[in-house]
């Protein structure tokens, strides 16, 4: 996997792309910075979401959601272990064994 670009670099590229002169295409800006046009478009879309101009999850919200899902999986696994232990112990405590 390629090394991610520093946040400062991404922010600078987005700022330049947003403040470009009329007639300057994103393709040229992307080439000037040595990135692909599709990567620049992705950064612009992400910046719009982060700024609140477009709907979507911000990076903080995505990170929180990822952590909550991970925690939920762990709790479900712990619950399953407890259910199995309770079933085993209830079987082990039956009279006549």
N, C-alpha and C positions, 0 to 999 in steps of 0.2 A: 504494500500500500504506500503511495507517495506521501512524503512528509507534508503535513498541512502548512499552509501559509500563515504567517503571524497575523494576529488580529489587526495590528496597526497597518500592515500592508493592505489587507482586505479593506479596511476602513478608508485608506487613502485612495485606493482604486475606485471604490464606490463613490467617494466624494468627487473625484475627477469626472467620472462617468455622469453623475447627476448634474454637474456644473459645466458640461461640455458646450462648446460653441455650436450654433446651428450648422448643420451640414457635416459635422464630425460624427462618424458612425461608431457604434460600440465595437465593431470588429477591429477598427483602427486602434481604439484605446486598449483593447485586450492585447493586440499585437505589440503595442508599445510597452506594455507591462510584462509581456512574455507569458500570457495565460490564454486559454481558449475563450472564445466568445460565449460558449454555453456556461462556462464557469463564472464569467462575469455576470451573465443573466441570473444565474443562481444566487450570486452574492447580492445582486440588486433586489431580487425577490425576498431574500432573507432579511435584508436591511429594511425593506418596506414593512415586513411583519414586525420586526423589532421596534420600529418607529411607531407602529400602530396605524399605519395608513392602509394596510391590507389585513384581512382576517387570517388567523392562524396562530399556532403555538410559538411563543418566543423560545429562545434557547433555555432560559431559566425554567419555563413551564415544561418544556420537553424533558429537561434533566429531572425535575421533580416528578413528573409522570413516570419516567423510567425507574426512579428510585422506589416509588410507591408500588409499581408493578413487581419489582424484585422483592420488596418486603412482603407483598401479598402472597407471592409464590412460596416464600419461606414459611409464612404463617400457615398456609394450606398444607405444606409438608409436615409441619409440626403437629397440626391438628390430626392429620392422618395417622401419624405415629401414636398419638395419644388414643385415638379410636381403636387402633389395633391392640395397644397395650391393655386398654379397658376390656376389650373382648376376650383377650387371652386370660386376663386375671379373673374375669367372671367365669370362664370355663374351668379354670384351675381350682376355684373355690367351691365347685359343686360337691354336694354330699356323695359319699361313696367312692371317692377317688383317693 
